[in-house]
Amino acid sequence: MKRRVAIVGCSLRIPGTSANSFWQDLLENKDLVTEVDSDRWGKDSFLHPDKRHLGSSYTFAAGSLGDVSGFDAAFFGLSPREVTHMDPQQRLLLEMSWEAMESAGIPPSSMRGSQCGVFIGIASVDYAYRYSDDMSAIDANTGTGTASSIAANRISYLFDLHGPSMSMDTACSSSLVAFHQACRAIVSGEIDMALTGGISLHLHPFGFMVFSKATMLSKAGRCQAFDEAGDGYVRSEGGGVFLLKEYEAALADGDPIIAVVAGTAANADGNKSGLTIPNPAAQIALMQKAYQEAGIRPDQITYLEAHGTGTSVGDPIETSAIGEALGKSRAQPLPIGSVKSNVGHLETASGVAGLAKALYSIHHRIVPATISVKNANPKILFDEWNIEVVTENRALSKTDPIVIGINSFGFGGANAHVILTSPEFDASEPSVDVEAADAECDTPLPLMLSARSDAALSAMTRQWADHLLETPDSLYDLAWTAAFRREKHSKALLVLASSKAEAAQKLTQFNDDASTQSVFTGECLANAQGPVFVYSGNGCQWETMGKHLLNESAVFRLAVEEVNQHFQTYADFSIVEELQGLNGSGRFVKTEVAQLPCLPFRLG
């Protein structure tokens, strides 16, 4: 049977928003595009409305992540000096790789020594351009800090991952081509797990100048996908990392399966009318191959997330290819859209944005609107090609399987397509009854949190206090995950609570006053091992406790008999006989009898 791939974890950096608010922003049809962050460079020095003007760009409209300078070097065991020479793209990839593993409930330390692969889409060398502007700043760490190959290799190095490790540049399709290669490595049996994704940051004006001179950038500063006003694309930054795992292994390990990869495909345009002109025949062949290999009929496709950049040439070619490959073979028009209308074009990481929208759509069973269509592009023959743009949020079936395709095309002709399907169980519904999850437990449960520093622990408790009040998950599930599926760090905290509300209250009290008696803090022991003896007080005993062990375990019986020998000096009955129930019934109501067998029972 062909191996399948599950997406079990992910981490995102989306311009103009956060990973937590991205979905809500899509549902609210928000435009998240602004301008290049003011701290990157002096925009006024390089901005000119005439594209023929030397050394300038006619736009700096962009989707921006804002300040990307912050990084916790110590957390990853790196020196501040080395980090200053590391491209912020490398730094963000390290953060997102950690977060992707933790989001899957897999402690990163448990991955050490594994055959996990790393496949990263990356193209920008803006950080290297900054050093070319000031060569006196170059030192021994600049080479590894600015090399694209190290973006993947550093992840493998720091997390001790031994599978294939590669960075790839196919321009705007880089992250989806990387995703395809990761899936193929898992399907072939070469590896069982992979970290894959992409990154793109604006750290130098060079990219804006290059694409401005080629008239690729929108003078309106927006990706007006499928609209007659489409005049180019807007550059955006962002990224994401996905943790992929062989499907059966993910099921066996109890990992959260966000979506299943039904198929992937990649090809190239070959020779055509121009290097950067899309080839519709290649796009048609790509999509047909992907769905034929996946065994999915065009009528089974729920939605297709198009490349949809908003260019006057690219949009009509892509939509015609979608119609020819899929739309015309359907009874109903194929719904399509483009997240670039919300966030802009993340270039090498654009596939990440498309995948993220698809994953949220599968989980919530809603396709958000494409917000750019005011007047449909007359060159797109929607009726003839049997396609339609989703211009309003569209609810999907609550029970039917969901199939979503994602297109991603590079400007040099490297193309990729990914097909995602909903998990075989209904992941859109909470796994627990919300009222039951909010109910109090019979006994307090231990919620254990840990971090690398006191400041980080304080920040984590604030996040957990909010999360406890918002999540539908039960306190038991949350406490179990925190204890067994999270990394253990040096600074630890323990709170005992019978409900999520009580746990949140105690964590909030701790943030207000770290000396509160309701929360316990301490240092985690590294590589703790060996026996731990815990003796409870009176009240836990029951008649004939240990009877089975006395009969079945020689070690247990010897220990009890040894204590009994000492005990006989002070009492007129045998503990061995007491545990066997040979001294009569109802004797444990007497304190002088009930407490005495507890010690030998625990020692045994």
N, C-alpha and C positions, 0 to 999 in steps of 0.2 A: 504494500500500500504506500502511496506517495506521502512523504512527510509533509506536515503542514506547519505553519508558523503562527504564533500568537504574539500580540503586543501586550506585554504585561506591565510596562511602566513607561512613564514619559515625564519630561520636564521642558518647559517652554520659556522663551523670552520674546514677547510680542510687543511691537512698538505702540506707544500711546496708551498702554494698558498693562495689566498684570495677568499672570496665568489664572489667578482666581477670578478676575472680573472679565476676562476675554469673552467667555460665552455670553454673559449678560449683555456685554457691549454689542455683540453680534445680534442678539435678539432685539436690542433697542435700535438697531440699524445705524450705529454710530460711525462717523467718519473719524478715523484715528490718525490721519495724516496731518503733520504740522510742518516743521522745518528742521534742518540740521541743527543739532544742539549748539548753542552759542559758544560753548567752551571748546569746540573742536578746532576751529580756525577763524580768522577774521573774514567773515563772508563778504563784507563790503569790498574787500580788496580783490576779490575774484568774481564778483557778480557783474554781468553786463548783458543787456537785452539782445545784443547782436551776436549771433553765434560765430561770426567771422572775426570777432575781436579776440586777439591773441591772449592766451593764458587765462581764460575766463569761462564761466558757465552762465547760461541765461536763466538758470533756476537752481535754488537750493531747497525746494520743497522736498520733504522727506518724511517717512515714518521713522521716529527716533526713539531709542531706548533711554535717552538722557545721559546721566552720569554713569560711565562704565569704568571709572578709574578704581573704584573700591574692590578690594580682594583680600581675603583672609589667608595670607601666605602660610602662617603657622599651621593652620588646619590641614594643609596638604603637605606639610613638612618641607616647605620651600623657604629660601632666604629672601628677605625683602630686596636685596640687591639683584638677585636673579629675576625676581618677579618684575622689577622695573623694566627689564629688557624683554619680557614676555608679551607678545601680542595679546591685547585684551580678548581677542577671539579665543586664544588658547585658555585663558583664565575662565571665561564663561563656559567653555566646553567641559572643563574639569568640574565646575559647579553643577552643571546640568547632568553630567554623567553620574555624579554622586546622587543627585536628587532623583534621577530616573530609577536607579537601583532601589533607593529607599521607598519610592512610590510603589514599587512592586512588592514591598515587604521583604526585600532581600538585603541583609546587611552587607555592605561592600567588602568587608573583611572576609566574608564567606566565599567571595569570588576569587580570592587570591590563589594563584597557581592554576586556575581553570583555563579551559580552551576557548574562553569567550573572545569573539572577534570584535574589532573596532573598525567601522567604516564611516568616514566623515567627508561631507561635501564642504569644500572651502576653496575660495579663489582669491579673495582680496589680500593684497600684500601692502595695504595702506601703511601699516606700522613700519614696514621696511622703508617706505618712501619718506617717512618722517626722519629716519636716520640718515637717509641720503641728503636731507636738507641740513643736517648737522653731523657730519662724519666724525667729529671729535668725540661724540658721545658713544661711539661703537666700542664694545669691549668683548670679552671672551664669551659672554652669554647671549650676545646679539644674534649670532648665527642660528642657534636652536630656538631662540625666542621669536624669530621672525620667519622661520622656514615652515611652509605649509605642511610638509610631511610630518613635522613634529606634532602638529595638532592632534593627529591620531596616535602617534607613537608615544606621546607623553601620557595620554590616558592609559595606554597599555602598561607603561612603565610604572606609573604611580599606583595603579591598582593591581599590578602584577598579573596582567591578563596575557595568556600565551597564544591566543588564536591569531588569525591574520589581522594585520593592523595597517590601514592605508587611508591616506587622504586623496580625494579625487576632485578634479576640476573639469566639469563639463558645462561651465558657465551656469545659466539659470536652472538647469536640470540637475545640478550636482548632488543635492541632498536626496532627491528621489532616485537617482542612479545609484548612490551609495546604499539607499534602502533596498533597492533591487539586488545589489551584489550581496548584501548581508542575508537577504532571504534565500538567495540561491546557494549560499554557503551552508545554510542550515538545512535546506531541502536536500542537498547533495550528501549530507551526513558528515561534511567536513567539520562542522562545529554544531553545538546544541544551543548556543546563546550568542547574542551580538548586541553591542551598543552601536547605534547608527543615528545619523542626523546631519545637521549642517549649521553654519554660522555665517553671518555677514555683518560687518560694522563699517561705518563711515569715519575713517580716521585721518583722511587726507583728501584735498579737493580734486586729486587726479581723476578719479572715477567720474565725477560730475563733468569735468572738462571733456573727457574722452567721449562720453555718450551725448553730451551737448553738441559737440562738433559733428556727431553722426546724426543729429536731429532725432534721436531716439527718445529723448525726455519730453514729457508733456509740459507745454508752456502754461497750461491751466493748473499744473501741479497736482493732478489726480489721475488715477487709472480709471478712465471712463469706459470700462469694459462693455462691449456690445452696444455702445451708444454711438450715434452719428457724430458726436462731438469728440470722439476718441482721437487724441492727437499725440499719443506716446504714453510712456509710463512714468511713474514717480518712484525714485529709488527709496527703498526702506531697509532698515536693519532689524536684526532679530535672529532667532535660532531656536533649536530644540534638539533633544536627544531622546531616542526611543529605545527601550530594552525589549529585544525580541527573544523568543524562546520556542524551541520545538514544542508543538501543541500538546502532544501526549505527555511530555515531561512537565509542562506547565500544569496540566490537569492533575497529574500524580502528586505534584508538590503543593497543590492547593494555591497556586498563584492567581492573582486577580487577572482575568482575561478581559481586556478592554475591547479588543476586536480581533478577528481572525483574518490573516492575509490569504485571500483566495487565489491570488495570482499576481505576478509582476512580469513586465516585459521592458526591453530596451532595444533601440535600434538607432540608425543614423540616416540622415537625409540622402547621403551620397551626393553625386553631382547634380546641380540644379541651376536655376537662372542666376543665382547670386549666393555668395557664402552665407549671408545672414537672412536670406529669403526662405521662409518655411516651405517644406515640400509636402503638399497634402497627401500624395500617394504614400509617403513613408509614414505619416501619421495614421492614415487609414489602416495600413498593414500592421502597425504597432497595436492599435486597439483590437483589431480582429484577432490577431494572434493571442493577445492577453486573454480575451474572453473565451476563445476556442479552447485554449489550454486549460482554463479554469472550469470548463464545462458549464458556462453560464450563458444563457440566451439573452439577446438584447432586451426582450420583454421583462426579464427578471431584474434589470438594473433600476434601482430606486432613484438615483441621482448621480450626475457626473460633475465633479469639480474641475472646471476647465483651467487651462493655463491663463487665458483671459487677461492679457496685460493692458488692453485698451489701445493698441496700435491700429492704425488704419489698414495695414496690410495683414498683420497677424491674426486679428479676430475673425475676419471673413474666411481666411484659409482654415483656421482651426475648426470653426463651426461647420464649415462644409465637410471637413473630414469626419467630424463627429456624426453628422447626418448620414454620410455615405456608409460609414463603418457600422453604425448602430441605429440611428434614428429611423431610417427608412425601413428597417426590419422590425419595427415595433407597431403595435396597434394604436398606442397612445403616444403623444409627443414626449420625447425624453427631456426631463427637467435638467437644466444646466445652470451654472453660476460661477462666480469668481470672488474669492475672499479678498482679492487685490482691490476691489472696490472699497473695502473697509480699511485695509492696512497698508496698501501700496504693494510694490513688488520687492520682496526680500531677496531677489536675485538668487545667489547660490543657495539660500535657505528658503526659497519660495515654496519648495515642496513640503517643507516643515509646516508652513502655514496652511497649505491645502490639506495635509494629513490631520492637523489639529482640528480644523473645522469638520472634517469627515468623522473623526473620533467622537467629538462632542455631539454631532448630529446623530450618530448611531446610539450613543448613550441616552440622549434626551428624546430621540425620535422626533426631531424637528430639524428642518433645513432652513437656516436663516436666509433672509433676502439678500440678493445682490442689489446694492443701493445706487449703482451708477447709471441705470437705464432711465433716461428721461424721454428720449426719442430714439427708438431702436435704429440701429445702423441699417440703412436700406440695402447694403450689400450682403446682408445676412438674410437668406431666404428661409425664414423660420418654418413656414407652412410646407414648403417643398422638401425641406430636409427633416421635417417632423421633429423639431426641437423647440423648447421654450425656456426662457430665462425665468428663474424663480425670483420674482420682484416683491413678494410679500412672504413673511415667515410661513412655512408650510408644515403642518403637522403630518407625521407619517403614521402608518398603521401601528397600533399598539402590540400586535401579535405577529405579524408577518416578518419573515427574514428581511433584513435590510442589506442592500448591495450598493456600495458607493465606489465609483471610479475616480481616480485623480490623474490629471495630465500634468506633465512638466516638460518643457522644451528649452534646450539651450540655443543661444543665438548662432552657434556654429553648426547646428543640426543634430546634436545629441539628444535623443528623445527617451522619455520613460513614462510608464503607466503602471499604477498600482491599483489593485482591487481589494477593498476591505468588505467584510461581512460582519453582521452582528454575531455575538457568541451564540452558541446553541441554546443557552439558557437566557432568560430575559434579564439582561443586566440593567435595563432602564428603571426597574423597580427596586426599591430598597430590599435588602436581603433579610431584614428583620421587620417585625411589626413596630411601628414608630411609638405607639403608646406603651408597648411592652418594653421597648428599649429605654424609654424615659422613666420607667417604674423603678422603685428602689429594690436593691438586692437584699436577700435575707441576711447576708453578712457583709461587712465592708470588704472591698476588693483593693488590692495594692496597685496603684498606678505609678510606674517607675519611668522617670525621664532622665536623660543624661546629655551632657554637652561638653565641649572642650574647655570652656572657661566659665567663670561666674556670670559674666555679662551675657554670654550666649545662652546659659541656662535660664537666666531671667527673661530673655527674649522668647525663649521656647515656652516658658510657663505662660506668658501672655498669649502666645499663639494657641496654646492648648486650651486655655480658659475660654477663648472665643470659639474654638473648634468644638469643644464639648457641648456648647449651647446650640450649635448649628447643625451638627451631624445627626443623621437618623440612626447611626450605628449604636449598639448597646455599650454600656460601660464595660461589660465583660469582654466584648470583642476588642474594644479599644485598649483595655489593660493588657489583654493577651498579646496583641500586636506590639504594643510598646515594650513588653517584656521579652518577647521571643523573636520578633521580626524587625528589630531596630538595632543599629550599631550601639555598642556600649562604650561611652566616653568616660573620661576621668572624673568629671563633676556630676554627681548623681543626686537625684531627688526622689523621695517616696511620699505619696499621699494615700491615706486610707479613706475610702468613701463608699457610701452605699448607693449613690446615684450620680449621674453626670452633673446635675446642678450643684450637689455638695462638693464634688471634685473641683468644679470651676470656681466655686466660692473660696475654697481653701487655697487654690492657686492664686487667685486674685489677692487674697490676704497676704500670701507670701510675697507678692510683688510690692505690696504696700509696706510690709514689715517682714523682713527676712528672718527675724527672730521668732516669728509666730510658732506656737507649739503644735499647730495642726499639720505641719509639713516637716519631714525629716530630710536632712541633707548630709552628704558625706562624700568620701572618695571611693571610686570604684577600684576594686583590686584587679590588676592586670593578670590574666591567665590564672584566675583563682581555681584551685583544685584541692582535692582531698575531702575527707569526711566532715560533715557538719552535724553536731549533736544538738537537737532542740528538744528540751523537756518541758512539756506543758504542765499546768497545775492540775488540781483535782477537778473532776467533773467529766473527763473524757473516757473514763473506763467503763467497761461493761462485763457482765458475767461471761465466763468461759472465753474471754479474749485470749488469744494465743494457743488455744487448744489444738487447732490444726497445725500450727507451727511446731508445737511440742512433738507431735506425732510424725511430722514430715521433715523437719530440719534438725539435723544432729548438732549443728553449730548453735542454733537458738536454744536447744534443750540443754547443752553443756553450760551455756552462759547463765541460764535461769537456775540450773542446779547448783552452780558455784555460788551464786548470791544466796540461794536457799540454805546452803550449809552455814553461812555466816548468820543468817536470819534465825535459824533454829536455836541459837544461843539465847534469843530474847523473846521468842514467841512459842505458843503451844500448838501451832498448826503449820502445815507445809504450803509454801507458795505454789509449788508445782501442782499439788492437789487442788489448791484454790483455783488456779487457772484452768484446770481440767473439769471443774465443777463437782469434784468429789466430796467437798465439805458441806454440801447442801445448797439450796437455792435461797435467794433473798438476802444473802449476807452482805451484798455491796451497799445496802442502805446504811450500814454501820461504817462510820468514818475510819475507825481503827482497823477495819478489814479492807475497805475500798481503796485507801491510799497506798497500802503496802505493796500490792503486786505491780504498781505502775513502774517503779524503778527497774526491777529485773526484766519486765516486759520490754522496756525501751532499750535497755542494754543488750538484750538478746537480738 
